[in-house]
């Protein structure tokens, strides 16, 4: 009986197999990453749609007035967000604070500076999404500004009340956006450039796009800089610089 022996792979054959595997990985990994990012975008937009619906429910329940944008607290107490405002007032409608966390929110230098130890914008500010201050009723801080460092504010009053009637173009006016959209009103300031706010208009979150909520309650994901410029940031105004940051009017 003739004895047969099995032949092993040669070095060249092994190298070819390894090269093929590496090539397939290089092709497929970006696809997997893109699919995962699309899923995160879907979750993010779903969050924003729920928030938009909550805003509309609030407006209907409170004589067509928009929620109050409270002053911002720098150096908050441990475990407390730097901003308690619109998101807190919407809790009875959202039933959960989880929808205020973007899946891609991994924090940044600005949040770490404002609230040391925070690992995300949600942890630092109470929300991964930034409200347009000019689009909400406003309660100023004890010093009359959007900053409230006073330990006690004996009287809070709405200095500006925003109602449904104030919105000339509600479907075009953004009232909320992803935290890591670019910072528009200081494009030449190197102190902000290093944080990754700009350029361009869209940061690294969601692969260069971002979600927005509009005054009529609808939400959408935006990747076009031109489209963003055509949206409105104040109830009756056209400037896309207004309301781009907490307390910026």
N, C-alpha and C positions, 0 to 999 in steps of 0.2 A: 504494500500500500504506500502510495506516494505521500510524503509528509509535506504539508503546505505551511508556510509562515506568513503572518500578517505584516504588512509594511507600514511603519509609522509615518507621520507627516514629516516632510522635510522642513528645514528652517524657512525656506522661501515660501512654502505653502502656508506655514503659520503666520508669517509676516503679511501675506496677502489677506488671510482671514481677519487679522487684527486691523489691517487697513480698511477693509470693507466695513467692519463693525464701527470703526471710528467715523467713517464717512456717513453711515446711516445715522449715527448719533448726532453728527453735526447737522444733518438735515432735519431730524425729528425733534430734537430738543427745542429749537425755536418754535416749532409748531405747538408743542406741549405748553411752552411758556405763554405763547399767544392765546391759546385756548383758556389757560388758567386766568390770564388777565381779562379776557372777555367775560369770564364768569364773575370776576370781581367787579367789573364795570356794571354788569347786570344787577348785582347786589346793591351797588352804590346808587344806581338810578332808582331802584326799587325803594331804597331808604328815602331818597329825595321825594319820590312821589307820595310816600306816606306822610312825610313832613309837610309837603304842599297841601295835602288833604287836611291835615291837622290845622294848618294856618287858616284855611277856609272855614273849617268848623268853628274855630275860635272867633273869627270875624263875624260869623252869623250869630253866635251866642252873645257877643258883646257890642251890640248896636253898630255893627259894621266898622268897628275900630280894630286896628292891627295891634298885635301884642306889644308890650313895652320892652324896649331895649335898655337894660339897666347899665349903669356905669361899670367900667372894668376895674377889677381889683388886682393891683400889682402886689407881689409878695403875699399871696394868700396863705391861710393856715394850712399845715400839713394835711394832705389828703383832700383838700378842697380845690375845686377848679377856680381859675382866675376870673371866670365870667359866669355869672348866673343871671340869665335873662330870658330870652325868647324860648330857649329849649326847656326851661323849667316850667314856663306857663303852658307849654304844649303837652306836658306829660299826661294830663287827664285825657287827652285825645290820642296820643301815641301809645300809651300804656306801657311803654318800654323806653329806656334810655339807650338801648342797643342800636336803635336805628340812627342815632347821632354819631355812630362810629363807622368811618369809611374802612373797608377791608384793606386798603393800601396805606392807611395812616400809620406811619412808623415814626412820626415826630420829626423834629428838626431843630436846628440851632436856636431859632427864635423861641420856640416853646421851652427849650432847655434853659435859656437865659431868663425868661419870664417866670417859669415855675421849675426850679431845680429839682431833678429827680424824675420828672415826667418822661414817659416813654412814648407818648403820642400827643397829638394835638387834642384828641378827645380827653385825655387825662389832664392836660394843662388847662384847657379852656372850656371843657364841658361838651365840646362838639368838634367833630372833624370838619364840619361845614361852617363857613363864615357868613354871618348875617350882614346884610347891607344896612348899616345904622340909619341911613337917610330914609329908608323905606318903612321904618317902624316908629311907633310912638317912643318918646325918649324921656328917660329919667336921668338927669345929670348927677354927677357925684357931689360930695359935700363941698368940694372946691369950685363947683360950677362947671367942671369939665367932664370929659368922658372917663376920667381917671378918678377912682374913689379909694383913697388910702386912709380915710378917716376911720377910726375904730367904730364910731357910731354916727349914723346919719339920722338926726332926730325927725326929719320930715322928708319924705320922698314925694315928689309931685311930678306929673307929666308936663314937661315944658313944651313938648310938641306932641300933638295927637294926630296920627295918620289914619284916615278913613278910606273906605272903598272909593268914595267919591273923589278923592285926591288923585287917583290913578287915571290918567288920560288914556294910557295904552297898557292895560294890565297884562296882556298876553306878551308884551315885548319888554316888560320891566322886570329885571332879575332882582329877587329879594334875598337870595341865598346862593352860595356857590361852594365848590370844593375849597378847603382851606389852602391848598398849595397851588391855587391859581397864582399867576404872577402878581407882584406888587406894582401897581401902575403909576402911582403918584410920585415916585422918586426913582425914576429909571436911571438917573445918572449918579445915584448915591452908591458908592462901592460897599457901604456897610450892609446894604440889602442884597447887592449882587452876589455876595459870598454865600448867602442863604439859599440861593437857587431860585429866587422868586422870578427873575427875568434875566436876560431875554430867553426865549421868546415869551409869548403870552401864556403858553401852557408849560407846566413843569413836568417832572418825570413821573408824577402820579398818572396812572392809567395810560401810560405810553404816549403822553403828550396831549391829553385832552382833559376834560373835566365836566362834572355835572352841575346843572343850575336849576333852581326853582324860580318860577315866575309868579307875579302877583295874582294871576288868575288860578294858581294852584298846580299848573302842569309843570312837569320836569322833563329835561332832556339832556343828553350827552353831547357836548360840543367839541369839535376839533378844529373848526375854522376860525382863524383870527379875525377874518373879515366879518363873520357872523357875530362874533363877540362884540366887536366895535359897534355893530348896528343895534345891539340891545341897549336898554336904558337902565340907569342905576338909581334914579330918583323918581318919585311919583309923576312929576311933571317935567323933569329935566331930561336932557339928551346926553349930557357929558358922561362918558364911561369912566371918568376918573373919580366921580363922586361916589361916596359910600363904599370904596374899595377896601377899606380897612376898618377895624373897630374904631368907631368915633370919628371917621373921616367923612366930612360933609362938603 
